[in-house]
Amino acid sequence: MECRVCKYALWEIRGRTCPECGTPFAPSEYRFRRGAVRFCCPHCEQEYYGSDENGLLQPREFECAGCARHVTLDEMVLRPVNDLALTRAEVADNPWTIRARVGRFGAFFRTLWAGAITPPELMRITPPESERGLRFAWCVLLAIQLGTYSVFVLIAGGTSLFAIKSSPVNSLMPLAIILLIAPVVALILTMGLWIVAAIAHGVLRLSGPTSHPLRRTVQALAYTCGPLIGCGIPCCGMYWIPVGLVWWGIVAGFAIAAAQKVSAVRAAGAVVVAGLLMLALPTYGFVLLVQAGQAANAALTARATPPPVPVAPASPMPASLPPAALATTAGAALQTHLAANGAWPANAVTLLASGEVTPAMLAADDDEALDQPVGRFKLRDFNRLTSEAKDDTALNVIGEMPKDVIAHRLGLCVFVYHGLPPVPDPGVWLVIRTPSSWEETYAVFKASGESEEAETRDDFDALFQAQNQLRAKLGLRPLPDPDTVTSASGVP
């Protein structure tokens, strides 16, 4: 046991100041090997031996068994048990915690080595109540930053020397930015290390008890981040990143197991979960950032595009497909789906999602039909959605369908195939094409593959009545008036 300042041996000193330099000391400030030190009562010389993890008396205050006086740990006279313990009784300290005595530069590299090679021993000599080690981790991460930027520092510094005479401010600015950004980045990464420790400690607490609070887990991760130092090798440090991360994960697991006195399995699980989460969060954040950028770009593009000037048409706009052709297109897509899947689609919106039909095929360029809502979107916007959004919209529409639905609308087409067997009667209708905003023609597509048009509503009513009579003979429910069907999810 030596003075922290002058290294004077303090064995058998009854006073609590160093005889050589006068520095105050207390036995409780030291850590010893168990059984290597005799703690003697200052009144009767009764001997005691330390029993806690630091080799000190437990409890710190008690009634002496020899003289019955009240004594405390810091009043005791300390003696080594033998000559061998004279120099080996005191336990070595974490070099970083005593850097003021041994020198910061040497303490940094000694701790770096101990954390990367013997993490359990390093945690054993690191008191739980000492500093968290975040300053040490910050120094490691700062060294990585300076090593990474060293080439740029040399280039910027050399450029500055040549250009400083002509423009002092502009020439020194790149060098100043590089030198200022390194500590900031190191600080941000150090806070990230604290978050990793918090996640790892949370996993430990969920899996069972721990010997110490979060502070101890932070120490274990901070003092073992030395393997990452290789990432600061100029020009090729990036190739060390996977090696450094794996090495750090391994030694951090050993350090946590020793620091918190938990099993290796629990410590390894905590490190793995924390590492995966910290890798997943930036990835997810990057995805959200990209999506936000795309949305902002779309909004700016839409705002920058001038609205179209409305021009009244000289004559009614013709449909892109005749009524019968439009009904045939939709009906043929239904039959193709039936042949491929052995069943009718739950809703024709699945044909839209798969690309078997398009909004133009179903709406014939009719603005009112194209503005029909399909889930959260308009029919005209459906083809602009991603495949995932199309599938989600189809599932939402199907989920909103009432029980025993009989008909639903997409654009100008009313689909009436619900409840039909896979091989229906040839005369049964599958699709009804209703009039557009510029003409009154109806058209129907039958299961036989034939289509039929009705020029007026009266003509269609006759066909509609005959269709419901056929459905009644086949035991099918009657169809509703197609003009009353307005929802993509249909009507019961």
C-alpha positions as CSV (number, residue, x, y, z in Angstrom):
1,M,0.0,0.0,0.0
2,E,1.7,3.1,-1.3
3,C,1.0,6.9,-1.2
4,R,-0.8,7.9,-4.3
5,V,1.6,10.9,-4.7
6,C,5.1,9.9,-3.5
7,K,4.9,6.1,-3.5
8,Y,5.8,5.9,0.2
9,A,4.8,2.6,1.9
10,L,1.9,3.2,4.2
11,W,1.9,-0.1,6.1
12,E,1.4,0.2,9.9
13,I,0.8,4.0,9.7
14,R,-1.6,4.9,12.4
15,G,-2.1,8.5,11.3
16,R,-4.0,9.2,8.1
17,T,-1.5,11.3,6.4
18,C,1.6,10.2,4.5
19,P,4.8,10.8,6.6
20,E,6.8,11.6,3.5
21,C,4.6,14.2,1.7
22,G,1.7,14.8,4.0
23,T,-1.0,13.6,1.6
24,P,-4.1,12.3,3.4
25,F,-5.2,8.7,2.8
26,A,-7.8,6.2,4.0
27,P,-7.7,2.4,3.8
28,S,-11.1,2.4,2.1
29,E,-9.6,4.1,-0.9
30,Y,-7.5,1.0,-1.7
31,R,-8.3,-2.4,-3.0
32,F,-6.5,-5.6,-1.8
33,R,-6.4,-9.3,-2.5
34,R,-8.6,-11.2,-0.1
35,G,-6.6,-12.6,2.8
36,A,-3.4,-10.6,2.0
37,V,-3.9,-7.9,4.6
38,R,-4.5,-7.8,8.3
39,F,-6.7,-5.1,9.6
40,C,-5.6,-4.5,13.2
41,C,-7.7,-2.7,15.9
42,P,-5.8,0.6,16.8
43,H,-6.6,0.0,20.4
44,C,-5.9,-3.7,21.1
45,E,-4.3,-5.0,17.9
46,Q,-7.1,-7.5,17.3
47,E,-6.7,-8.7,13.7
48,Y,-9.4,-9.0,11.0
49,Y,-9.4,-9.9,7.4
50,G,-11.3,-8.4,4.5
51,S,-14.1,-10.4,3.0
52,D,-15.7,-8.2,0.3
53,E,-14.8,-8.1,-3.4
54,N,-12.2,-5.4,-2.8
55,G,-10.5,-7.2,0.1
56,L,-11.9,-4.8,2.7
57,L,-13.7,-5.3,5.9
58,Q,-17.4,-6.0,5.8
59,P,-19.1,-4.3,7.6
60,R,-17.2,-1.1,7.6
61,E,-18.1,-0.3,11.3
62,F,-18.5,-2.8,14.2
63,E,-17.6,-3.4,17.9
64,C,-14.1,-4.8,18.3
65,A,-14.1,-8.4,19.6
66,G,-10.9,-7.8,21.6
67,C,-11.6,-4.5,23.4
68,A,-15.4,-4.0,22.7
69,R,-14.7,-0.5,21.3
70,H,-16.5,0.9,18.3
71,V,-14.1,0.9,15.4
72,T,-14.3,1.7,11.6
73,L,-12.4,0.5,8.6
74,D,-10.5,3.8,8.1
75,E,-9.2,3.6,11.8
76,M,-7.5,0.3,11.3
77,V,-3.8,-0.3,11.1
78,L,-2.9,-2.3,8.0
79,R,-0.2,-4.9,7.9
80,P,0.6,-7.5,5.2
81,V,0.1,-11.1,6.2
82,N,3.7,-12.0,5.2
83,D,6.7,-10.7,3.3
84,L,5.3,-12.0,-0.1
85,A,2.1,-10.0,0.4
86,L,4.2,-6.9,1.2
87,T,4.4,-6.0,-2.5
88,R,1.5,-8.0,-3.9
89,A,-1.3,-7.3,-1.4
90,E,-2.8,-4.3,-3.3
91,V,-4.8,-5.1,-6.4
92,A,-3.8,-3.3,-9.6
93,D,-6.1,-0.4,-10.7
94,N,-7.6,0.2,-14.1
95,P,-4.9,2.3,-15.7
96,W,-7.4,4.8,-17.0
97,T,-8.8,5.5,-13.5
98,I,-5.3,6.4,-12.3
99,R,-4.2,8.3,-15.4
100,A,-3.3,11.3,-13.4
101,R,-0.6,9.3,-11.7
102,V,0.7,7.1,-14.5
103,G,0.2,9.5,-17.4
104,R,-2.7,9.9,-19.7
105,F,-1.0,8.6,-22.8
106,G,0.4,5.4,-21.1
107,A,-2.9,4.8,-19.3
108,F,-4.8,5.0,-22.6
109,F,-2.8,2.4,-24.4
110,R,-2.5,0.1,-21.3
111,T,-6.3,0.2,-20.9
112,L,-6.7,-0.3,-24.7
113,W,-4.6,-3.5,-24.5
114,A,-6.3,-4.8,-21.4
115,G,-9.8,-4.3,-22.8
116,A,-8.9,-6.0,-26.1
117,I,-7.0,-9.0,-24.6
118,T,-8.1,-9.6,-21.0
119,P,-11.5,-8.0,-20.5
120,P,-12.6,-10.0,-17.4
121,E,-9.4,-9.0,-15.6
122,L,-9.9,-5.4,-16.6
123,M,-13.4,-5.4,-15.2
124,R,-12.2,-7.1,-12.0
125,I,-9.8,-4.3,-11.3
126,T,-12.3,-1.6,-12.3
127,P,-14.3,-0.5,-9.3
128,P,-18.1,-0.3,-10.1
129,E,-18.3,3.2,-8.5
130,S,-15.5,4.6,-10.7
131,E,-16.1,6.6,-13.8
132,R,-18.2,5.1,-16.6
133,G,-15.4,5.0,-19.1
134,L,-17.2,7.2,-21.6
135,R,-14.2,9.5,-21.7
136,F,-11.9,6.6,-22.6
137,A,-14.4,5.6,-25.3
138,W,-14.5,9.1,-26.6
139,C,-10.7,9.1,-26.9
140,V,-10.8,5.9,-28.8
141,L,-13.4,7.2,-31.2
142,L,-11.6,10.5,-31.5
143,A,-8.4,8.6,-32.4
144,I,-10.4,6.7,-35.1
145,Q,-11.7,10.0,-36.5
146,L,-8.3,11.7,-36.6
147,G,-6.8,8.6,-38.2
148,T,-9.5,8.5,-40.8
149,Y,-9.2,12.2,-41.5
150,S,-5.4,12.3,-41.3
151,V,-4.9,12.2,-45.1
152,F,-7.4,15.0,-45.5
153,V,-5.7,16.9,-42.7
154,L,-2.4,16.7,-44.5
155,I,-3.9,17.7,-47.8
156,A,-5.8,20.6,-46.3
157,G,-2.8,21.7,-44.3
158,G,-0.5,21.6,-47.2
159,T,-2.9,23.5,-49.4
160,S,-3.3,26.0,-46.6
161,L,0.4,26.7,-46.4
162,F,0.6,27.5,-50.1
163,A,-2.6,29.6,-50.2
164,I,-2.5,31.3,-46.8
165,K,-0.7,34.4,-48.2
166,S,-3.4,35.2,-50.7
167,S,-6.5,34.2,-48.7
168,P,-5.9,33.3,-45.0
169,V,-9.5,32.7,-44.1
170,N,-10.5,30.6,-47.1
171,S,-7.3,28.6,-47.1
172,L,-7.6,27.6,-43.4
173,M,-11.3,26.9,-43.4
174,P,-11.1,23.3,-44.7
175,L,-8.4,22.4,-42.1
176,A,-10.5,24.0,-39.3
177,I,-13.6,22.1,-40.4
178,I,-11.8,18.8,-40.4
179,L,-10.3,19.4,-36.9
180,L,-13.6,20.5,-35.4
181,I,-15.8,17.8,-36.9
182,A,-13.7,14.9,-35.5
183,P,-14.5,15.6,-31.8
184,V,-18.2,16.2,-32.6
185,V,-18.5,12.9,-34.5
186,A,-16.7,11.1,-31.7
187,L,-19.1,12.6,-29.1
188,I,-22.1,11.5,-31.2
189,L,-20.7,7.9,-31.5
190,T,-20.0,7.9,-27.7
191,M,-23.6,8.7,-27.0
192,G,-24.5,5.8,-29.4
193,L,-22.3,3.5,-27.3
194,W,-24.3,4.6,-24.2
195,I,-27.5,3.6,-26.0
196,V,-26.0,0.2,-26.9
197,A,-25.1,-0.3,-23.3
198,A,-28.7,0.7,-22.2
199,I,-30.2,-1.9,-24.6
200,A,-27.8,-4.6,-23.5
201,H,-28.5,-3.9,-19.9
202,G,-32.2,-4.0,-20.6
203,V,-31.9,-7.4,-22.2
204,L,-29.9,-8.6,-19.1
205,R,-32.6,-7.3,-16.7
206,L,-35.3,-9.1,-18.8
207,S,-33.4,-12.4,-18.6
208,G,-32.6,-12.2,-14.9
209,P,-31.0,-10.3,-12.1
210,T,-27.8,-8.3,-12.4
211,S,-25.2,-7.5,-9.7
212,H,-24.8,-3.8,-10.6
213,P,-26.9,-1.1,-12.3
214,L,-26.5,0.3,-15.8
215,R,-23.3,2.1,-15.0
216,R,-21.4,-1.2,-14.8
217,T,-22.6,-2.3,-18.2
218,V,-21.6,1.0,-19.7
219,Q,-18.1,0.5,-18.2
220,A,-17.9,-3.0,-19.7
221,L,-18.7,-1.7,-23.2
222,A,-16.7,1.5,-23.0
223,Y,-13.4,-0.1,-21.7
224,T,-13.5,-2.9,-24.3
225,C,-14.0,-0.7,-27.5
226,G,-10.3,-0.8,-28.2
227,P,-10.5,-3.3,-31.1
228,L,-12.3,-0.5,-33.1
229,I,-9.0,1.5,-33.1
230,G,-8.0,-0.3,-36.3
231,C,-10.9,1.5,-38.1
232,G,-8.8,4.6,-37.9
233,I,-6.0,3.3,-40.1
234,P,-5.7,5.8,-43.0
235,C,-7.1,4.7,-46.4
236,C,-7.8,1.1,-45.3
237,G,-9.6,1.4,-42.0
238,M,-12.9,0.6,-43.6
239,Y,-11.8,-3.0,-44.2
240,W,-11.2,-3.4,-40.4
241,I,-14.8,-2.4,-39.5
242,P,-16.3,-6.0,-39.6
243,V,-13.2,-7.4,-37.8
244,G,-13.3,-4.6,-35.2
245,L,-17.1,-5.0,-34.5
246,V,-16.9,-8.8,-34.1
247,W,-13.8,-8.5,-31.9
248,W,-15.5,-5.8,-29.8
249,G,-18.7,-7.9,-29.5
250,I,-16.7,-10.9,-28.2
251,V,-14.6,-9.1,-25.6
252,A,-17.7,-7.0,-24.5
253,G,-19.6,-10.2,-23.8
254,F,-16.7,-11.5,-21.6
255,A,-16.5,-8.1,-19.9
256,I,-20.3,-7.9,-19.2
257,A,-20.3,-11.5,-17.8
258,A,-17.5,-10.6,-15.4
259,A,-18.8,-7.2,-14.5
260,Q,-22.4,-8.2,-13.9
261,K,-21.6,-11.7,-12.7
262,V,-24.0,-13.3,-15.2
263,S,-23.6,-16.3,-17.4
264,A,-21.8,-16.1,-20.7
265,V,-25.0,-17.0,-22.6
266,R,-26.9,-14.1,-21.1
267,A,-24.0,-11.7,-21.8
268,A,-23.7,-12.9,-25.4
269,G,-27.4,-12.5,-25.9
270,A,-27.4,-9.0,-24.6
271,V,-24.5,-8.0,-26.9
272,V,-26.1,-9.6,-30.0
273,V,-29.5,-8.1,-29.4
274,A,-28.0,-4.6,-28.8
275,G,-25.8,-4.9,-31.9
276,L,-28.6,-6.0,-34.2
277,L,-30.9,-3.2,-32.9
278,M,-28.2,-0.6,-33.4
279,L,-27.6,-1.8,-37.0
280,A,-31.3,-2.0,-37.7
281,L,-32.2,1.5,-36.5
282,P,-29.9,3.4,-38.9
283,T,-31.1,1.2,-41.8
284,Y,-34.8,1.8,-40.9
285,G,-34.0,5.5,-40.5
286,F,-32.3,5.6,-43.9
287,V,-35.4,4.0,-45.5
288,L,-37.7,6.5,-43.8
289,L,-35.4,9.4,-45.0
290,V,-35.5,8.1,-48.6
291,Q,-39.3,7.8,-48.5
292,A,-39.6,11.3,-47.0
293,G,-37.4,12.7,-49.7
294,Q,-39.4,11.0,-52.4
295,A,-42.7,12.4,-50.9
296,A,-41.2,15.9,-50.6
297,N,-39.9,15.7,-54.2
298,A,-43.3,14.6,-55.4
299,A,-45.0,17.5,-53.5
300,L,-42.5,20.1,-54.9
301,T,-43.0,18.7,-58.4
302,A,-46.8,18.9,-58.1
303,R,-46.6,22.5,-56.7
304,A,-44.2,23.6,-59.5
305,T,-46.4,22.1,-62.3
306,P,-49.0,24.8,-63.4
307,P,-52.6,23.7,-63.4
308,P,-54.0,22.9,-66.8
309,V,-56.1,25.5,-68.4
310,P,-59.7,24.2,-68.8
311,V,-60.9,24.2,-72.4
312,A,-64.5,23.4,-73.2
313,P,-64.7,20.6,-75.7
314,A,-66.4,21.5,-79.0
315,S,-68.2,18.1,-79.0
316,P,-68.7,15.2,-76.6
317,M,-65.5,13.3,-75.9
318,P,-65.7,9.8,-77.5
319,A,-64.9,6.8,-75.3
320,S,-61.6,5.1,-75.8
321,L,-63.4,1.7,-76.1
322,P,-67.0,1.1,-77.3
323,P,-69.3,-0.1,-74.5
324,A,-69.4,-3.7,-75.7
325,A,-65.6,-3.8,-76.1
326,L,-65.1,-2.4,-72.6
327,A,-67.5,-5.0,-71.1
328,T,-65.8,-7.7,-73.1
329,T,-62.3,-6.7,-71.9
330,A,-63.4,-6.7,-68.3
331,G,-65.3,-10.1,-68.7
332,A,-62.4,-11.7,-70.5
333,A,-60.0,-10.7,-67.6
334,L,-62.4,-12.4,-65.2
335,Q,-62.5,-15.6,-67.2
336,T,-58.7,-15.6,-67.5
337,H,-58.4,-15.2,-63.7
338,L,-60.9,-18.1,-63.3
339,A,-58.9,-20.4,-65.6
340,A,-55.6,-19.6,-63.9
341,N,-56.8,-19.8,-60.3
342,G,-59.9,-22.1,-60.4
343,A,-62.1,-19.5,-58.7
344,W,-63.5,-16.1,-59.3
345,P,-61.6,-13.2,-57.7
346,A,-62.9,-11.9,-54.4
347,N,-63.1,-8.4,-56.0
348,A,-62.1,-7.2,-59.4
349,V,-59.7,-4.8,-57.8
350,T,-57.3,-7.8,-57.7
351,L,-57.3,-7.6,-61.5
352,L,-56.2,-4.0,-61.2
353,A,-53.5,-4.9,-58.7
354,S,-52.1,-7.7,-61.0
355,G,-52.2,-5.5,-64.1
356,E,-54.8,-7.7,-65.9
357,V,-56.9,-4.6,-66.4
358,T,-56.1,-0.9,-66.2
359,P,-58.1,2.2,-65.0
360,A,-58.5,3.3,-68.7
361,M,-60.0,-0.1,-69.6
362,L,-62.6,0.2,-66.9
363,A,-63.4,4.0,-67.1
364,A,-63.2,4.7,-70.9
365,D,-61.6,8.1,-70.1
366,D,-64.7,9.3,-68.2
367,D,-63.5,11.8,-65.6
368,E,-66.3,11.0,-63.1
369,A,-65.5,7.3,-63.4
370,L,-61.8,7.8,-63.1
371,D,-62.4,9.8,-59.9
372,Q,-64.2,6.9,-58.2
373,P,-62.5,6.1,-54.9
374,V,-60.8,2.7,-54.7
375,G,-59.7,2.4,-51.1
376,R,-57.8,5.5,-50.1
377,F,-57.0,6.4,-53.7
378,K,-58.8,7.4,-56.9
379,L,-59.1,5.0,-59.8
380,R,-57.1,7.3,-62.0
381,D,-54.1,7.1,-59.6
382,F,-54.0,3.4,-59.1
383,N,-51.3,2.7,-61.8
384,R,-49.0,5.2,-60.1
385,L,-48.9,3.1,-56.9
386,T,-46.1,0.7,-56.0
387,S,-46.8,-3.0,-56.2
388,E,-47.0,-3.2,-52.4
389,A,-49.4,-0.3,-52.2
390,K,-51.6,-1.8,-54.9
391,D,-51.8,-5.1,-53.0
392,D,-52.5,-3.3,-49.7
393,T,-55.3,-1.3,-51.4
394,A,-56.8,-4.5,-52.8
395,L,-56.8,-6.1,-49.4
396,N,-58.4,-3.1,-47.8
397,V,-61.2,-3.0,-50.4
398,I,-61.8,-6.7,-50.0
399,G,-61.8,-6.3,-46.2
400,E,-64.6,-3.7,-46.5
401,M,-66.9,-5.9,-48.6
402,P,-70.2,-6.7,-46.9
403,K,-71.3,-10.3,-46.4
404,D,-73.1,-11.9,-49.4
405,V,-72.0,-9.1,-51.8
406,I,-73.8,-9.4,-55.1
407,A,-72.3,-6.5,-57.2
408,H,-69.5,-4.0,-57.0
409,R,-68.3,-1.1,-59.3
410,L,-65.0,-0.2,-60.8
411,G,-65.2,2.8,-63.2
412,L,-68.1,2.2,-65.6
413,C,-68.1,-1.5,-65.0
414,V,-70.4,-3.2,-62.5
415,F,-69.2,-6.8,-61.7
416,V,-72.0,-9.2,-61.0
417,Y,-70.2,-12.6,-60.9
418,H,-70.5,-13.1,-57.2
419,G,-72.1,-16.3,-56.2
420,L,-71.7,-18.0,-59.6
421,P,-70.2,-21.5,-59.8
422,P,-66.9,-22.0,-61.7
423,V,-68.9,-23.2,-64.7
424,P,-72.0,-20.9,-64.8
425,D,-74.9,-21.0,-67.2
426,P,-73.8,-19.4,-70.5
427,G,-76.5,-16.8,-70.3
428,V,-75.6,-15.4,-66.9
429,W,-74.0,-11.9,-66.9
430,L,-70.6,-11.3,-65.5
431,V,-70.1,-7.6,-66.2
432,I,-72.5,-4.7,-66.8
433,R,-71.0,-1.6,-68.6
434,T,-73.0,1.4,-67.5
435,P,-73.3,4.7,-69.5
436,S,-70.6,7.3,-69.5
437,S,-71.1,11.1,-69.2
438,W,-71.4,11.5,-73.0
439,E,-73.6,8.5,-74.1
440,E,-76.4,6.4,-72.7
441,T,-75.5,2.9,-74.0
442,Y,-75.4,-0.1,-71.7
443,A,-73.5,-3.3,-72.5
444,V,-73.3,-6.7,-70.8
445,F,-70.8,-9.5,-71.0
446,K,-72.2,-13.1,-70.6
447,A,-70.5,-16.2,-69.3
448,S,-70.7,-17.6,-72.8
449,G,-68.1,-14.9,-73.9
450,E,-70.7,-12.9,-75.9
451,S,-71.5,-9.3,-75.3
452,E,-74.8,-7.4,-75.9
453,E,-75.6,-3.7,-76.1
454,A,-78.7,-1.7,-75.2
455,E,-79.0,1.8,-76.8
456,T,-81.5,3.1,-74.3
457,R,-82.5,2.5,-70.7
458,D,-85.8,1.0,-71.8
459,D,-83.9,-1.6,-74.0
460,F,-81.7,-2.3,-71.0
461,D,-84.6,-2.7,-68.6
462,A,-86.0,-5.5,-70.9
463,L,-82.7,-7.3,-70.9
464,F,-82.3,-6.7,-67.1
465,Q,-85.7,-8.2,-66.4
466,A,-85.0,-11.3,-68.5
467,Q,-81.6,-11.7,-66.7
468,N,-83.2,-11.7,-63.3
469,Q,-85.8,-14.2,-64.5
470,L,-82.9,-16.5,-65.6
471,R,-81.2,-16.1,-62.3
472,A,-84.3,-17.0,-60.4
473,K,-84.6,-20.3,-62.4
474,L,-81.0,-21.0,-61.5
475,G,-81.5,-20.3,-57.8
476,L,-79.4,-17.1,-57.9
477,R,-80.3,-13.9,-56.2
478,P,-81.6,-11.1,-58.4
479,L,-79.2,-8.3,-59.5
480,P,-79.7,-4.8,-58.2
481,D,-80.1,-1.8,-60.5
482,P,-76.5,-1.3,-61.7
483,D,-76.9,2.5,-61.5
484,T,-77.3,2.2,-57.7
485,V,-74.0,0.3,-57.3
486,T,-71.4,2.9,-56.6
487,S,-68.8,1.3,-54.2
488,A,-65.7,-0.6,-55.1
489,S,-66.5,-2.9,-52.1
490,G,-70.0,-3.6,-53.5
491,V,-73.5,-3.9,-52.1
492,P,-75.1,-7.0,-50.5
